[in-house]
Amino acid sequence: MNILRFMIPKSLSVHISSDSTVRQAVEKMRYHRYAALPVLDSEGRYVGTVRNDEILDLLFDGKLAKRGAEKISVLEVLDEDSSRPLLHSASFEELFERVREHNFVPVVDDRGCFIGIILRREVMNFLWSKYKKNNNNTTTVG
């Protein structure tokens, strides 16, 4: 199954550039009500994901108050490990493994350029519709 059927293209997804500050990331997350954003370099390659958890860690460690959110680069709080991107040619099984752990999965092309995201919600909706179709209303809830 082609995983691109679930993808929201880059042009419709919210992301932030790698030269942005933590303040800009927080403002964008707050405006869109997101807990995480993909970070792209100047050539459109996926760099990692900035998450509100890392920003909160800065706040609680006192680093945010000392330096200020407008002086800290998003690259300093990047979560590179947990949000590895999927290649556009990945299998549905690979996608499913990733959405089990994350709300969204970044998708890249062969050059590592960000082409969009896949939301956990979309995969779950697909699986739910398959489940309902296969059970064909034969089960009842008691």
C-alpha positions, -999 to 999 in steps of 0.1 A, spaced: 0 0 0 13 34 -9 17 55 22 14 88 3 -23 84 3 -23 95 39 2 123 35 -5 160 39 18 177 15 44 202 25 25 231 11 -4 224 34 15 214 65 29 236 92 67 236 97 95 259 108 129 268 94 161 257 112 172 294 116 141 301 137 142 308 174 124 290 202 101 320 206 91 317 169 84 280 174 63 286 205 43 313 187 36 290 157 28 260 180 5 282 200 -13 297 170 -19 263 153 -24 245 187 3 219 179 27 202 203 54 197 178 67 211 145 89 197 118 121 217 113 135 222 78 168 236 66 172 263 40 171 237 12 139 221 24 156 190 40 140 176 72 163 183 102 142 171 131 112 180 152 109 206 179 85 196 206 69 215 234 84 190 259 120 201 250 109 238 253 93 231 287 126 214 298 144 247 290 119 266 310 121 244 340 159 242 338 160 280 340 178 283 306 149 300 290 148 327 316 185 334 314 189 336 277 154 344 265 133 325 239 143 349 211 180 341 216 178 303 216 177 285 182 153 257 176 183 236 167 193 236 204 160 219 214 156 196 184 144 161 189 164 143 162 161 108 175 124 103 182 110 116 149 131 100 122 114 106 89 100 79 66 110 76 30 81 82 6 85 46 -5 82 31 30 58 3 37 25 6 56 40 -16 83 69 9 88 43 38 89 22 19 114 52 14 137 59 51 137 24 64 142 21 41 172 47 63 189 41 97 174 12 120 165 27 127 131 54 112 109 75 134 86 79 121 51 110 128 29 120 120 -7 152 102 -17 173 134 -12 160 139 24 138 168 14 106 171 34 75 164 13 48 163 40 35 146 71 13 117 79 -10 121 109 -17 93 133 -54 102 130 -55 95 93 -40 61 97 -63 52 125 -94 64 105 -83 42 77 -79 12 99 -112 19 116 -130 20 83 -114 -13 73 -124 -29 106 -160 -17 102 -161 -29 66 -147 -63 75 -171 -68 104 -200 -55 83 -220 -46 114 -222 -82 126 -209 -73 161 -231 -57 186 -221 -37 216 -239 -50 248 
